[in-house]
Amino acid sequence: MPIDRFVGKTAFVTGGASGIGLGIARVLVERGARVVIADLRQDHIERALASFAGPNTDAASAIRLNVTDRPAFADAAERMKREFGGIDILVNNAGVGLEGPILEATYADYDFGLGVNLGGVINGHVSFLPQMIAHDRGGHVVSTASLAAEVVMPEHLAIYAAGKAAVCHYCEAIKPGLLEHGIGVSILLPGPVASNIHEAHQNRPEHLRQGSGYKASEEKLARRIVGEDWMQPEEVGNLVADGILANRTYLVTHGVYKEAMRARAQALLDATPDRQEPIPDFNRFRDE
């Protein structure tokens, strides 16, 4: 059955050593869960683990992981099975804030942005969902998209928005099927949150630096100053924890884009014919 408490549960949080991921990890630990932080950055891992002091020290551990590395992800899932009997909560949070003029983008930029923001979610699911179904304890999956997924974004954010929109639609589609196995699904749609997502250039692998058209854009993004009024990660963590318990589909942090979301939805509805054709039976050949 879906998660109804955190005590005795094990969570695996990608991108969990800073920003939103660390905020989620801290809240889950505070509510009684055991959390394994997965992150690419060893310096972030060390700082994150040091932040779990007192009675929560033993409730958090970490593993270094590049979410685009499929064999490493599979190894991590096997390790979780061996050490904890499998996980109960999967948080696909790792992401990169890729942006730049679309006409300057190369395959290296598409592969980096989509490989992490969309591929990381897919790799998490492929690695962990069979385990979560097999142990028959139910569970929950949270995947981080963005409010950028639900509005028309500026051209320089096209790759970022495309990956996050794909995460949204993917999670919406798989939710009913996973619920049959007692696994809930939530999509986190954050707005401005204090995080290190602007450090994308530091996380780009060497082979995807070669030929990138976004070097200048990433250097500019790295100088971005996080606003003092941006939401704090622990506030997002509480939103996520409450959403897991309620099995809410959409976990939205800000209302700043609400009218833009409404306008996009209305434009699509206005372009849709009023005639009602029969819906094709896509399941007709499934059992034949």
N, C-alpha and C positions, 0 to 999 in steps of 0.2 A: 504494500500500500504506500501511497505518497508519504513523505516525511511529516510527522506530527509532533516531533520533538528532536532536539539536537543531542541530548545526553546519550552517549554510547554510539554515536554516529561518526563516521570518518569522511572528511571532505578533502577533495583534491582541487586546488585552486591554481590555475595557470596565470602567469603574470602576477603572481601573488606576493611578490616581495616589495611592492611599492604601490602608491596610488590607490585606485579603486580595489585592486586585488587584495592589497594588504588591509584595507578597510573592511572588506568582506571577511577575510581570515580572522581578524581580531574579534569581530562581532560573533562569528561562529564559535570561536574558542570561549568567549565570555558566556555564551549560552550553553556551553557544555560539550561541544563537539571536539574531536581530535582533527587537526588540520595539517595537511601536507602541502607546503608551498612549493610550487614549481615555477622556476624563473630562469631566464637566460643569463642574468647578470649576477655574478658571484658577489660583487660589492653590495648589491641590493639585498641579496640573501643574508649576508652577514649582519647588516644593519637591521633587517626585519626580525631575525631570530633574537637579536639582542633586545628588541623592544618587547618581547614576551617575558616579562619578569614575574617574580613571585610565584603564586600557585599555578599560573598558566604556562610556566616555562616548559614543562614536559608535554604539554598538549599540542605544541607546534613543532614540526620538523620540516625539512626542506630537501629538495632534489633539484639539481641543475638540469634544465630541459629547454631545448629549442623546439617549439611546437610545430615547426615545419619538418622536423626530423622524425619520420614515421617509425623507423626501427627503434629509436630512442624512446618514442612514445609507447610503443609496444612493450619495451623493456620496463618502463615505469609502471605500466598496468600490471605486468607480471609481478613486479616487486610489491605493489600494493596488495595483490592477492596473497602473496607469500607472507607478508609482514602483518597485514591487518584483516585478512580474510576478505579482501575486496573493499571497494569504497561504496558509500551510500549517497554522497553528494558530489557531483562533478560541476565545477565552475569554469567554463571556457571563457576566460577573461583576457588572455594575452592579446595585445593589439599594438599597432603602430600608427602614428598620426602622419600618414603620408599625404603630402600636398605639393602642387606645383602646376605650371602651365601644361595643359594636356598635350599640346603639340610638341612639347619638349620631352614627354615621357617616352621611355624605351621599354622593350620587353623586360629589362632588369627591374624597372620600377613597377610594372604590372605584377611581375612574379613576386616581388618583395611584398607589396601592399596586399594583394589578394592571397598570397601564400600564407601570411600570418593572420590577417583579419578574417578570412573565410576558411582557408586551409587548416588553420589551427583548430577551429571548431570541428571541422569534419574529422580531423585526425583524433581529436579527443573522443568523438562519438565512436569511431571505428575501433579505437583501442579499448574503451571502457564499457560501452553499452552491452556487449555480450557477457562481460563479467557481472554487470549489475543485474542483468536478467537471470543469469545462471544461479546467483546466490539467493535469489527469490526473497529478498528482504524489501523489495521496492526501492524507492529512492527519489532523487530529483536531479535535474540538469538545468543549470542556469548558463545562458550564453550571452555575452556582452555584444550588443549591436551599438546603436547610437541614434540620437534624435536626427542625425544627418540622414538616416535611412528612410525617414518618413516625410521629408520636405525636399523641394527642389533646391539643391545646393549650388553654390558658385562653381564654375568650370574647374577651378584649380583643386577642388575637392572631389572630382568625379570618381577617381579610383577608390578613394576612401569610402565615399557614399555607396558605391556599387557593392563593395564587399560587405558593408554593414547591412545593406538592404537584402542581400542574398541570405545572410544569417537570419534575418527576421522571417523571411518567407520560408526558409528551410525549417526553422523551429516551429512555425505555425503548422506546417504540413505534418510533421512527425508527432506532434503532441497527442492526437487521439490514439495512434497506434501504441505509443509508449505507455499511455495510461492503462491500456489493457494488461500491461505487465506491472502495474503499480508504480510506475515512474512518472513523476510530474515534470513539467517543462515550463520554464520562465525565460523571457527575453528581457534583458536589462537595456534600457534606452536612456543613457545618460546625456545630460547637457554639460555645461562647464563645471568640471570637478577638478580639484587640486590633484594633479598627478604628474608623472614624468613622460607622458605620451609624446611630448615635443622632442624627446631625445631619440627620435627614430634613427638618426644617422649613426648613433653609437651601437645600435642593435642590428644594423644591416650587415649580412655576411659578406666576406670579401668578394666572392664570385658574383654577387649582385651589385657591388660597387662599380665593377668594370662596365663601362658603357652606359652608366646611369645618366639620365638627362636632368636629374633633380639635385645635383650636388649643391648648387647655389640656393635652391629653395630650402633644402634641409639645413644649411648653415643659417639661413634667415629664421627658420622655425626654431632652431636651437636657442635663439636669443629671446624667445617669447617669455614674458614674465607672467607667472600665474597670478591672477587677480586675488586680492585679499577677500573679496566677496564670493569667490567660487565655493561651491559646496565642498565640505570636507568628506574624505573617504569613509569615515566611520558612519556618517549619516546615510551614505549610500549602502553601507554594510547592513544597517538596520532595516532599510527598505527591502534589501534582498532577503534577509532572514525572515522578515514578516511575509514576504511574497512566497517564499518556499513553503512555509507552514500553511498558507492559504491556497497554494497551487495557482497563484495568479499568472496569467499569460504575460501581461505587459507590466513591467516595472519602470515607471517613468519618473525621472528626477526633477524635471523642470517644466513649467508651462509656457516658457518663452516662445516656443514655436507653434503653439496651439492653433493660432489663426492661420499660419502658413500651412500647417497640416490639413486644416479644414479646407483651405483654398485648393490645395492639390487634389484632395479627395473629390471636391465638388467639380473641378475641371474634368476629372475622369468620368464622373457620373454624367456631366453635361454632354460629353462626347459619346456616351453609350446609347445605342438605339433603344427605343421603348419596346420594340417587339420582343416577345418572349419565345424563343425557339426551344424545342425540347432539349434537355441536357443529354449528351451522348452517354451511353452506358459503357464507361471505360472498364468496368469489371467483367464484361461479358465473357472474355476468354481466359480469365484467371484460373478457373478450375477445369478447363478443358485440356 
